[in-house]
Amino acid sequence: MKEFKIRCSAIGEIMGVKGLGKTGETFLKKWFLEQKYNRKKEFWANQIEKGLRVEPIGIEMLSKKQGVELFKNDEWFSNDFLNGTPDVIHNEKIVDIKSSWDIFS
């Protein structure tokens, strides 16, 4: 079985106020089943699709605000605990672009 690593975007799913919590337990059970049976639960939502679609606009807006040209990062990173692809890396700073679904989120 693979060693446990978590995507940076999923850290909120394992951390509760006092530690792991029920949400974290559910996340780890799902991860265990994915590893044991070599299957991954597919998940897609309109909110994810919208976020991916407008991400370039978010990077462009941040570029204008910062006064520097920023580019989408495509490099995958991994260490002993985390893995993922940060949206932007500039001057050794990592930026993750978030675009809310609507005014309430």
Secondary structure, 3 states (H helix, E strand, C coil): CCCCCEEHHHHHHHCECCECHHHHHHHHHHHHHHHHHCCCCCCCCHHHHHHHHHHHHHHHHHHHHHCCCCCCCCCCEECCCEEECCCEEECCEEECCCCCCCCCC
